[in-house]
Amino acid sequence: MATKGQILKNHLTGDVYEFLETSQDTQGKCMKLKLTLKSKGVLVPNHFHTLQEETLEVISGKLTIWLAGKTQILSAGEQITLPKNIPHNHYNAHDESLVFIQTVTPALDFEYLMQNLMGLTADGKMPNGKAGIVQELVTLKYLDSKSFLAGIPVPIQKLLMNMIAPIARLFGYRAIYKKYAGIEK
């Protein structure tokens, strides 16, 4: 379980994630992170959340937003809300460090996802910063924070999740590993 003030670090990129508010602090209403991205580039594939929205507020640097096929750049003091069910992404496309606040509403299990990703990275299971298709399918299938990849029809993703994820669990794959987040899913 994440705690207020807890800091996660990506040892590959130097990126830092600080929990400002957790689901426990807000009774599940939201989860708030302060992200300091030193790395340049896209961290995750374009995606959308069916149950959550994200609000991003830039503190310093420039935040690149891809929302429904259009790209925009936010600077310090600007913010945007990424609605649920709309394909999006956000990342640092510039050479300078980027600091922003990410609020995910409702929290669901998003903080566990962050702990899990940093744990997998620290253990060398994401050597290029990517989890791999089997881990992604297991994660997408078993998280309460229902998310899908943009550009691939949802029925195909659900079919793959339902076929591959249960088998992968037999081989030890989990959406969330107890080792990283204190719970297992």
N, C-alpha and C positions, 0 to 999 in steps of 0.2 A: 504494500500500500504506500502510495506517495505521501509525503508530508510537506507542509508549507516550509519553504526555504531549502528543500532538498535540491541538490544540483546533480545533474547528469552530464557527463562529458563524452563526446565522441572522440576517441583517441586517434582515429584516422584523419579527422578533419580539423580538430581543435574546436569544433562547435560546442556551445554550452547551453544547457536547458535548465532553467530554474523554475521550480513550482512556486508561483505566487499565491495561488488558491487551489485547493484540491476539491474533489467531489465531496469528501468528508466535511471540509470547511463550509461548503455551500449547500449541504444536504442534497447533493446530486444536481443542483441547478446548473452549475458550470464548472469548468476547470480552466485555470489561467496559468500560462507559461510565459516566461521572459526568455526569448531565444537570442543568442548572440552567434550569428553565423559568420565564421571566418572563411568558410569554404565558398567557392563560387560554383554555381551549377545547380541543376535540378536534383533534389534529394529523393523524391518519390515520383511514381508515374502520375499522369493526369488521372483524376478520380472524382468521385462525388459521394456524399454521405446522404443516406435516406432519412436519417432521424436527427441530424445535427447541423447546426450552422457554425461558421467560424467568423469571428471578428478579429481583424488584424490591425494593430496600431503601430506605426513606425516611430521609433524613438530616435534612431540615427541611421544614416546610410540610405540605400534605395532598395525597396522591395518590389520585385517584379511579380505581377499577378497575371495569371492566365485564367480567364473566366469566360466560359461558353465560347471559346474560340478566338477571343480578343485579348490582346496583351496590353497592359498598362503598367506604369511605374509610379509607385508612391514614395514620397519623401518624408522626412521628419515632420511630425505633427499631423500627418494624414492617416486616415483609417478607412477600412472597407469591411463590409459584411458579405461573406460568401454564403448564399442561401443553400439550404439543403436541396438535394436532387439536381443541382446545376454543376456540370463538370468544371473543375478548377484545379489550380496548382499555385503555389507561391514559393519563391526562391530568391537567392542572391545571384544576380547575373553580373555583378560588378566586382571590381578588384578590392574595394574597401569593405571592411566589416559592416555587418548589418545587425542592428538591434531592434527587435519589435516584440510586442505583446500579442499573444495569441489566446483568445478566449473561445472555448468550445462549449456550446450550449445545446442540449444538456450534456453533462460530463460523460455519462455512461461509463465505459471502460477505457476511455482514451488515454488516461494517465498510465494505465497498465501497458498499453501499446507502446508508449514512449519508453517506459522502463525496459520493456522487452526488446525493443529495437537497439537500445544502447547496450544492453547485456549481450545480445547476439553479436554485435559489433566488437565488443571488448573480448569476447571469446573466439574471435576470428571466424565466425560463421557467416559474416557478411563482408568478405575481404575487399570487394569492389564497391561496398556501400549498398549493395542490393541483396535482398533476402533469398532470392531464388524462387522459381515458380511454385514448387511444392510448398515451401514455407508460406508464401503469399496466399495460396489457396486455403491452407489450414487456418491461417489468421483471418482471412475474410469470412470463412464459413462459421467460425465459432465465436467471433466477437459480438457483443451486444451492439457496438457501434457499427451498424451495417453500412459498409462502404463497398463500392464497385469501381472497377477501372473504367475510365472513359474510352470510348472508341470500340469496345467489344460488347456486343449485345448481352444484356443482363441474363437472358435465358441460357446462353452458352456458358457464361461464368458460373451460374447456379448449377448447371449440369456438371461442369468440371469439378466444382467444389464438392458436390454430392457424391461424385465418383471417386475422386482422388483423396480428399481430406480424411475420410474415415480409414482408408487403407494406410495413409501416412501416419495417422495416430498410432496404428499398430507398430510402426517402426520408430516411435518415440517423438514424433513431431507434436507440438502443441501450439495453440494460438498465443497463449501466455504461459511462460515457464515460471514455476514457483521460485526457482533460483534467482530470478531477476525482479519479480514483482510481489512475491509473497503469496501468490495464488496461482492456481493452474487451471487452464481452460482448454 
